[in-house]
Amino acid sequence: MSDIGSSVSKLRFAVLGAGNGGLTMAGHLGLRGYPVRLYNRSPERLRAVAQTGAIELIATENPHLPHGDGPIERATSDIAEALEGAPIVMVVTPATAHAFMAEQCAPHLQDGQIVILHPGRTGGALEFLNVARRHGCTADFIVAEAQTLLYACRATNPAQVRVFGMKHSVPLAALPAHRTPEVVGALRPAYREFVPGDNVMKTSLDNIGAIFHPAVTVLNCSRIETQRGEFEYYIEGISRSTATVLEALDAERVAVGAAMGFHCMTAREWLYMAYGAAGRTLFDAIRANQGYYGIQAPHTLDHRYLWEDVPMSLVPIASLGEMLGVPCPTTRAIVHLASLLHGTDFWESGRTVDTMGLRGLTLRQIRRLVLEGCLETVSPASVDRRAEERLP
């Protein structure tokens, strides 16, 4: 395959996923003048974009947000066609689709390409790289992940989205960490909103949605079903007792990061950093955050707060904790209850140390992989052998 590094200056983007975030990002990039190829597995979802050749962005509430018709160079359900000649690949799908996207991309990735998971949730970059390698990808590509989604947006039809907000800065980290400046630099002409993050373990474990989404939904399950979400999710859904559970959940997440030598923000620290909301307890800080007032709860338990955030955020935290010897009883309890409520086994479908390619690695090897990218330590054969020798 050809090395496409020399074409980075052209900044052709491949956007994988035609949901809320994917349509918004593709349309916004088109508005900013960059050629965009939009991929979706189902061609039916692309038909309107293919016919109009553009995505309409609406931002009636704030004229400073992206708005107008963003031209799309090509809308395709052929992954090879989408990736060919695109130096930057933005994977904008639920985290539950990351492994599938890695498998589809594996035969077609080229040397020099940058793949960015937007966002990665917990362990997304590690899983993507592991799956791509296991499916025979030998290309020298970079995988990176954003800590959160850049846009607050909703698709109003298959070729139109409404943009409610856009974050001023989103941490982004590459695997390995020393390539983060390279990724941020490549994105800089199109996006100044992405800023360097420490490493993919930090972007993964500072995924605060893992704390605020699944547990609050589980603990309010009766109210969601009977009131159809007609209550304020953060303000009414998080009582002092609920916040006590969240603090225990949060402490386990921070402890898993500390076991690997990474300092993670507590949820209370994050509220202060993101919103300037301070409080003596997590409950007090949530109540001090004016941005949470008026946000309604989900209308149903069939919601991404369970089917995405539990298997792709809580399960990997608990899995890492088990491997590192960090007890995560609260995390495991919420996963178990969510599995019962959703009628599925999130332990079976979730992201684990196995899918992330970490099973059997020592702490030093994990840190070297994250920080330096020492891929020779994570061949499938060596991982399986170490798993048999060291771990139950």
Buried (B, 14 or more C-beta within 10 A) or exposed (E): EEEBBEBBEEBBBBBBBBBBBBBBBBBBBBBBEBBBBBBBBEEEBBEBBBEBBBBBBBBEEEEEBBBBBBBBBBBBBEBEBBBBBBBBBBBBBBBBBBBEBBBBBBBBBBEBBBBBBBBBBBBBBBBBBBBBBBBEBEBEBBBBBBBBBBBBBBBEEBBBBBBBEBBEEBBBBBBBBEBBEBBBEBBEEBBEBBBBBBBBBBBBBBBBBBBBBBBBBBBBBEBBEEEEBEBBBBBBBBEEEBBEBBBBBBBBBBBBBBBBEBEBBBBBBBBBEBBEBEBEEBBBBBBBBEEBEEEBBBEEBEBBBBBBBBBBBBBBBBBBBBBBEBEBEBBBBBBBBBBEBBEBEBBEBBBBBBBBBBBBBEEEBBBBBBBEBBBEBBEEEBBEEBBEEEEE
